[in-house]
Every structure is written in C-alpha cells, then in structure tokens.
Amino acid sequence: MAPVLAPWQAGWEIVCCLYLGALVGALRALAPGKGRGAFLPDVALVGMLLLFLQSYAAGYSDAGSLRWYMLAAGFLGALGAHSLLGPLAGRAWALVLWPWRAAGRWLKRSCFGPVGRAWRARRLRRAQKTAKTAAENQKKSLQNTPHLLYNSNV
C-alpha cells in the first residue's frame, strides 16, 4: 500500500506538478492554437505532460507513484501557462511571419490575380453564350403536324 503523506508533502508535490505542467503549457503556447495544426501539438502536450509527471512521481515524489492530484495539478499548470502565454505567442508569431504573409499576398495578387480574372471572364462569356442560345431556342417553335389524310400502308 502506498504511504500516506503529510499535508505539506502533498502540497509540495502539487507545487512541483504545477511547475511541470506550466513548463509543458509554455512549450505548447509556441504551437498553433486552433485548426488542424493544433492536433499534433495537443497530443504531444498530453504525452509529454504524462511522461514528466510519471518521471517525477517515480523519482522524486514522497509517495512513489502517480496520484490523481498530481495529474490535476499538472493539467491545471499546463492550462494556466497556455492561456497566459498563448495570446502573447500568437502575436509574436504574427509579427515574425508578417513579411512572409505580405509577400504571399503580393504574389497571389500579381501572379494569380490575372489568371483568376481570365477564368471568371471566360465563365461569364460561356454563361452569356448559353443564355443567348437558350433564348434563341425558345423563339423557335416546331411546325404543327397536320392531320393524317391518307394512309399509305393499306
């Protein structure tokens, strides 16, 4: 059976696990926060946090095993650090990547803009031609078939 810890020992373990969680959350704040690019960093966050907590529990903890309050403290530390540092890291990434994004927008406007306009004009001409053909075909009416006067099969 696992040893019962004194309250100050459990408190010290909670503080250590909060620190480990904050460390992992700070690392996670550098990755994208939303979209497809956030899945792999989230999985890595959980795996790294569990690895750190298990290593702490096995090597330095007075209890000698991973306990529920260690997990809770680790995840709260990671959540707190990510929520504090995530917006700051997002702004920093936006400043770092601004020249590249501006160059991409310029390239899109200058190279792909004329191609897109040509495609739109072609589609418009094709739609106008189809509408004109449909309008002309509505004007034409088929000849009424007269009554059969004579049967040549008899």
Disulfide bonds with the S-S distance in Angstrom:
none
